[in-house]
Amino acid sequence: MSTYQEPSTYKELLDRATARAALNHRIKELLVTGLGLETRPELIGDDQPLFGRGLELDSLDTLEIVVMVDEEFGVAISDDDRAVFGSVNKIADFVVTERGDIPRVGAA
């Protein structure tokens, strides 16, 4: 696992912001396609709750998310990591923390 370093230049900051936006979008794509949601990834907010009044996911969707995150990013979510399921940003934060970097992703 690599160690996070603060960006030292504007270009590095912009690169990280772009990579993070791409990661969030990829997670949204995974949620839409993997869970068969009837919405577009662009319509899911980064901080929108995934359960309850948010995307209205249920407990069965949790297992699907665990599998998708592991397959896509090589990161395992355990029972102790329940807070990860709060929003797209929380999933992305978890992935970045566990990997030690922002994974470079492409669109599906």
N, C-alpha and C positions, 0 to 999 in steps of 0.2 A: 504494500500500500504506500503510495507516495504521500508526501507531506504538503498540505495546502500552503501556498505562499501568496501574500498580498500582491496584486498587480502593481508594477512600478511605473508603468507608462499608460498613457491614454489608450494606445493601441491594445495593450494587454487587457485593460479594463473592458474595452469594447469587445474584444474577442471572448472574454469570459461571459459578458452579458449576452452575447449572441449564442454562445454554446449553451448557456442556461435556458434561454428562451427555446432553443431547439430541443433540449431535454424535456422541458415542460410540454411542448407540443407533441413530442413522441409518446410521452406518458398518456396524454389525452387520446392520441390515435389508438394506443393499446387498449385503453378503457373502452372506447367506442367499438372497435372491431372485436376485441376479445370478449366483451360482455354483451355484444349485440345491442348497444344503446341506440335509440332512435333520435340521435342528435348529431351535430357535426362537432369535431374537436374544437373548432374556433369558438363555439358557443359555451364551452366549459370554462369557467373562471379558474384562475390559478389557486385562489383561496376558497373556492366554492366547496361547501361540505360534500363529501361523497355519499354519506348516509343521511337518513332522515329527510329533511326538506330540501337537501341539496340535489344530488343525482338520484336519490331514493334507492340506493343500492341496499342489498340485504346481506345477511351473514354468509350466504352461499357464495356471494360475489367476492368475499374476502379471500377465499382459497384460490379463486381464479387470479386475483391480483397478485397473490404471493407467487404463483407459478409464472405469471407473465413477467414480473420483475426479475425473478431468478433467471429465466430463460433469456431475457433481453439484456440484462445488465450484469448477470453473474453475482447477484446480491441476494442472500437469504434473509427473509423476514421471519423472526421467531415470535412466539406467543408474547414475549416481553415487549415487543415493539408495536403494540396496539395503536399508539399515537400516530404511527405512520399513515394510517388510513383516514386521517382527517381531511386531507385535500391533496391536490396535485402537487402543490409546493412542498407539503410534508413528505410525500413520496420522493420527490426530487432531492430534497435536503438529505433524506436518509441514504439515497443512492450515492450522492456526492460524499457524504461523511464516510460511508462504508468503503467506497472505492478510493477515497483520498484525492479524487479529481472529478471534474465534470466530464462524463463520457461524451465523445463526439458521436453524434447520431445523425442519421439521415431520415428523410421522410419514408413512410411505408409505400 
